[in-house]
Amino acid sequence: MSYTASGSPTRRHDLDFAGGHHGGPAGHEDDTGTEDFSSDTMSSFRKMARPVYRAAKARSKKHRWAQSSSDQNSSGGGAEAGTVPWLKFAGCAPDDKPTLRYEMECFRKFMSLTDAEKASRNMLRVTVQEQAESFWPTCSTKVYGSFALSLSLPDSDIDMNIEQCGEITKDTMDDFMLSMTARGFENCGSLYAPPFVFCKCKHPKMNITCNICLTPGTSHVRESVRNIQKLLDKYPEAGSVIMAIRTMHQQSNLPLSGFCSTLMVLRLCQLYPDDEHRDAGEILKTFLRHYSTEFDYKTKSIDVHDVNASKPPAHCDSPVSICDPLDANNNVAPDTVPIQRIRIVYAGCAQALDKWNGPATPADAVFRGRTPLATIVAVKPLWDRCDRLRPAAVPVRPGKG
């Protein structure tokens, strides 16, 4: 089996050479449709076919590399050749050659929630507050996580903490979830382990999942949000890096939450204080190199309060130690993080980005992806968002019409 000049598979005897039926003047077909060549003729045939076959094979190899490397980066939906969705959204021409820094800015604007998407999440928060008040009249609902930090991706959950609930019984929690079901939510499960009480539900029409914590008294979630926001204000370029890393984690199926990604990026920015004003593209490259080869996961901890922190004793059994900013003994990283896989993914992304030095390379260069950022972020799953960014109707509050 070989390949034609266009890269399509073909058998060697299907190559169309000049002279005779298949390039052999002595060739003929018998009654069964097979070709009969003498040994001398076959030898001449092979000599004549060899350079053409090698050229076709070389072109095919280049074609297969480009196709396999762009399986997830191939155009789809409203795609245009030579561009990517976040640059199309920014109004760039297909032949533009953006820098990674400019791409990061465009990517953040492209992936940030629209006003309609923010309104949908705020409406869900109001709905949860209304239902909670019917069971715990003095309670209040606080939003935390990526939505509170303006770092939500289009498919991100919304995290809420219902405070001042007083006594929370198992029956009351179950009744609360039933009331949420009556308002159009799907029950995705709950955990009753006082003082930790957690509920998860999803609104199918809005396709948004709500993670709800129930707290008898006050919580520290808003304090955590304020602390993280101060660091984001100090390192304004970190937000673009966080959104790119989170998207890469999702597409690579790496089990690191958005909160983990945020703390990892902020800790990296603190590690290089002299470069706090550098662009997002350089921060992204440094992130991938640092956490793929330089960081010692066995002895070090990712802590925004101490960039050189050692692994706390409470985290010794965990493959990755990421300290909660409010409680260093609380590890926010999951217990089953595949360290070797993380290193491999990060190292591969770092090598891919290193091929782009400043502006995009010429179009005839064989690189994975059309632009620097497209080397680590799959393009195809994001094309549909271009259509969803059109003005949408004002959402209707669940259970109210």
Residue pairs with C-beta under 8 A, 6 or more apart in sequence:
1 9
1 10
1 11
1 12
2 9
2 10
2 11
2 12
2 15
2 53
2 56
2 57
2 60
3 9
3 10
3 56
3 57
3 59
3 60
3 63
3 64
4 10
4 15
4 56
4 60
5 55
5 56
5 59
6 59
6 63
7 59
7 60
7 63
7 64
7 67
12 49
12 53
13 22
13 35
15 22
15 23
15 49
15 52
15 53
15 56
16 22
17 23
17 48
17 49
17 52
19 25
20 26
20 27
21 27
21 28
21 29
21 35
22 35
22 45
23 45
23 48
23 49
24 35
24 37
24 41
24 42
24 44
24 45
25 41
26 37
26 38
26 41
27 35
27 36
27 37
27 41
27 45
28 35
28 36
29 35
29 36
30 36
37 45
62 366
65 366
66 366
69 368
69 369
70 368
70 369
72 251
72 378
72 379
72 380
72 381
73 368
73 369
73 370
73 374
73 378
73 379
73 380
74 379
74 380
75 81
75 379
75 380
75 383
76 380
76 383
77 383
77 384
77 386
77 387
78 383
78 386
78 387
79 85
79 379
79 380
79 383
80 88
80 94
81 94
82 94
82 95
82 363
82 370
83 92
83 93
83 94
83 96
83 370
84 370
84 371
84 373
84 374
84 379
85 110
85 379
85 382
85 383
85 385
85 386
86 103
86 106
86 107
86 109
86 110
86 111
86 373
86 382
87 96
87 98
87 103
87 106
87 371
88 386
89 106
89 109
89 110
89 386
89 389
90 106
90 109
90 110
92 98
92 106
97 359
97 360
98 106
98 359
98 360
98 371
98 372
99 281
99 358
99 359
99 360
99 372
100 279
100 280
100 281
100 284
100 285
100 353
100 356
100 372
100 373
101 279
101 280
101 281
101 282
103 281
103 371
103 372
103 373
104 237
104 240
104 241
104 244
104 279
104 280
104 281
104 284
104 373
105 240
105 280
107 240
107 243
107 244
107 373
107 377
108 239
108 240
108 243
108 244
110 382
110 385
110 389
111 153
111 154
111 243
111 247
111 385
112 150
112 152
112 243
113 121
113 147
113 150
113 152
113 154
114 389
114 392
116 391
116 392
116 393
116 394
116 395
117 154
119 394
119 395
120 206
120 208
120 395
121 147
121 152
121 158
121 208
123 395
123 397
123 398
124 158
124 203
124 206
124 208
124 210
124 398
125 141
125 143
125 158
125 160
126 397
127 183
127 397
127 398
127 399
128 141
128 160
128 162
128 180
128 210
128 212
129 139
129 140
129 141
129 162
131 176
131 179
131 180
131 183
132 139
132 141
132 162
132 165
132 176
133 139
134 179
135 165
135 172
135 175
135 176
135 179
136 162
136 164
136 165
136 166
136 168
138 164
138 166
139 162
139 163
139 164
139 165
140 162
140 163
140 164
141 160
141 161
141 162
141 163
142 160
142 161
142 162
142 163
142 219
142 221
142 222
143 158
143 159
143 160
144 159
144 160
144 161
144 221
144 222
144 224
144 225
145 157
145 158
145 159
145 211
145 258
145 259
146 152
146 153
146 156
146 159
146 258
146 259
146 262
147 156
147 158
147 159
148 159
148 225
149 225
149 228
149 229
149 232
149 262
150 239
151 239
151 242
151 243
151 246
151 258
151 262
152 158
153 243
153 246
153 247
153 250
153 258
154 385
154 388
155 207
156 258
157 208
157 209
157 210
157 211
158 208
158 209
158 210
158 211
159 211
159 213
160 210
160 211
160 212
160 213
161 212
161 213
161 215
161 219
161 221
162 212
162 213
162 214
162 215
163 215
163 217
163 218
163 219
164 215
164 216
164 217
164 218
165 214
165 215
165 216
166 216
167 216
168 194
168 197
168 214
168 216
170 192
173 190
173 192
173 197
173 199
173 214
174 190
176 199
176 214
177 187
177 190
177 199
177 201
180 187
180 199
180 201
181 187
181 201
182 399
183 398
183 399
184 203
184 204
184 205
184 398
184 399
185 201
185 202
185 203
185 210
185 398
186 201
186 202
186 203
186 204
187 201
188 200
188 201
188 202
188 209
189 199
189 200
190 197
190 198
190 199
190 200
191 197
191 198
191 199
195 215
195 216
196 213
197 213
197 214
197 215
198 211
198 212
198 213
198 214
199 212
199 214
200 209
200 210
200 211
200 212
201 209
201 210
201 212
202 208
202 209
202 210
203 210
203 398
205 398
206 395
206 398
213 219
213 221
220 326
223 326
224 324
224 325
224 326
227 304
227 325
227 326
228 262
228 266
228 325
231 238
231 266
231 269
231 270
231 304
232 238
232 239
232 266
234 269
234 276
235 266
235 269
235 276
237 277
237 278
237 279
237 280
237 283
238 265
238 266
238 269
238 280
238 283
240 280
241 265
241 280
241 283
241 284
241 287
242 258
242 261
242 262
242 265
244 280
244 284
244 373
244 376
244 377
245 261
245 264
245 265
245 284
245 287
246 258
246 261
247 377
248 254
248 345
248 349
248 376
248 377
249 256
249 261
251 377
251 378
251 381
252 345
254 341
254 342
254 345
255 334
255 336
255 337
255 338
256 264
256 333
256 334
256 337
256 342
257 332
257 334
259 332
260 322
260 332
260 333
263 302
263 304
263 322
263 323
263 325
263 332
264 287
264 291
264 302
264 322
265 283
265 287
266 304
267 302
267 303
267 304
267 307
268 283
268 286
268 287
268 290
268 291
269 276
269 283
270 304
270 307
271 290
271 307
272 286
275 282
281 372
284 353
285 350
285 353
285 354
287 346
288 346
288 347
288 349
288 350
288 353
288 376
289 346
289 350
291 342
291 343
291 346
292 342
292 343
292 344
292 346
292 347
292 350
293 343
293 347
297 319
297 320
297 321
297 339
298 311
299 310
299 311
300 308
300 309
300 310
300 311
300 321
301 309
301 310
301 311
301 312
301 315
301 321
301 322
301 323
301 328
302 309
302 320
302 321
302 322
302 323
302 333
303 309
303 322
303 323
303 328
304 323
304 325
305 323
305 325
305 328
309 323
309 328
311 321
312 321
312 323
312 328
312 329
312 331
314 329
314 331
315 321
315 323
315 329
315 331
317 335
318 331
318 333
318 335
318 337
319 333
319 335
319 336
319 337
319 338
319 339
320 331
320 333
320 334
320 337
320 339
320 342
321 331
321 333
322 331
322 332
322 333
323 329
323 330
323 331
323 332
324 330
324 331
324 332
349 375
349 376
352 367
352 368
352 369
352 375
352 376
353 372
353 375
353 376
355 361
355 367
355 375
356 367
356 372
356 375
360 370
360 371
360 372
361 367
367 375
368 375
369 375
369 376
369 379
370 379
